Each structure stands twice: as C-alpha cells, then as structure tokens.
C-alpha cells in the first residue's frame, strides 16, 4: 500500500504542474500572437513568456524523482 501512495504522489507531482502549464500556455499563446502581429521585435520576450511556465513541469519532475528515490 505504501508503494502505491508513493507512486501516486510522484504522478501527481508531475500531472498537476503539467495541467497548470498547459492552461497558462493556452492563455499566453494567443496574447503573444496578437502582440507579435503589432510588434515583431517582441520575439525574444515571446520565447521567454512561453518558456517560463515550463519550469513548473521541470520542478514537478524533480520533486517526483525526489519522492521516488527518497531514503527510508
């Protein structure tokens, strides 16, 4: 039973940030497309705005690895 709860915790550590990132990027994408249509020089800012939410998934992955490989 303990193994199942550890695996579930690790899965949730990745799934919840992944869903949050998908939601954030679904809001950021259209806004970036509209702003780039008016000011193409904002391409660097656009790349950064898309990349920032991805760090949530990376941190969720790190937490999942720490959960799975924790010492007893």
C-alpha positions as CSV (number, residue, x, y, z in Angstrom):
1,X,0.0,0.0,0.0
2,X,2.9,2.4,0.8
3,X,4.4,1.8,-2.7
4,X,1.1,2.8,-4.3
5,X,0.9,6.0,-2.4
6,X,4.4,7.0,-3.3
7,X,3.8,6.3,-6.9
8,X,0.6,8.3,-6.8
9,X,2.3,11.2,-5.1
10,X,5.1,11.2,-7.8
11,X,2.5,11.1,-10.5
12,X,0.6,14.0,-9.0
13,X,3.8,15.9,-8.7
14,X,4.1,15.9,-12.4
15,X,0.5,15.9,-13.5
16,X,-0.7,19.0,-11.6
17,X,2.1,21.3,-12.8
18,X,1.7,19.9,-16.3
19,X,-2.0,20.8,-16.3
20,X,-1.2,24.3,-14.9
21,X,1.4,24.8,-17.6
22,X,-0.9,23.8,-20.3
23,X,-3.6,26.2,-19.1
24,X,-1.1,29.0,-18.8
25,X,0.3,28.5,-22.2
26,X,-3.2,28.3,-23.7
27,X,-3.6,31.9,-22.4
28,X,-0.2,33.1,-23.3
29,X,-0.1,31.8,-26.9
30,X,-2.9,34.0,-28.3
31,X,-1.7,37.0,-26.5
32,X,1.8,36.6,-27.9
33,X,0.5,36.0,-31.4
34,X,-1.5,39.3,-31.2
35,X,1.4,41.3,-29.8
36,X,3.8,39.9,-32.4
37,X,1.4,40.9,-35.2
38,X,1.8,44.5,-34.0
39,X,5.4,44.5,-32.8
40,X,7.6,41.7,-34.4
41,X,10.6,42.9,-32.3
42,X,9.0,41.3,-29.2
43,X,10.1,37.8,-30.4
44,X,12.6,37.4,-27.5
45,X,10.0,38.3,-25.0
46,X,7.6,35.9,-26.6
47,X,10.0,33.0,-26.3
48,X,10.6,33.8,-22.6
49,X,6.9,34.1,-21.9
50,X,6.3,30.6,-23.3
51,X,9.4,29.1,-21.6
52,X,8.6,30.4,-18.0
53,X,5.6,28.1,-17.3
54,X,7.7,25.1,-18.5
55,X,9.8,25.5,-15.4
56,X,6.8,24.3,-13.3
57,X,6.9,20.9,-15.1
58,X,10.6,20.6,-14.7
59,X,10.3,21.4,-11.0
60,X,7.5,18.9,-10.7
61,X,9.7,16.3,-12.3
62,X,12.5,17.0,-9.8
63,X,10.0,16.6,-7.0
64,X,8.7,13.3,-8.4
65,X,12.3,12.0,-8.7
66,X,12.9,13.0,-5.1
67,X,9.7,11.3,-4.0
68,X,10.6,8.1,-5.8
69,X,14.2,7.9,-4.7
70,X,13.8,9.1,-1.1
71,X,15.7,7.3,1.5
72,X,13.8,5.4,4.2
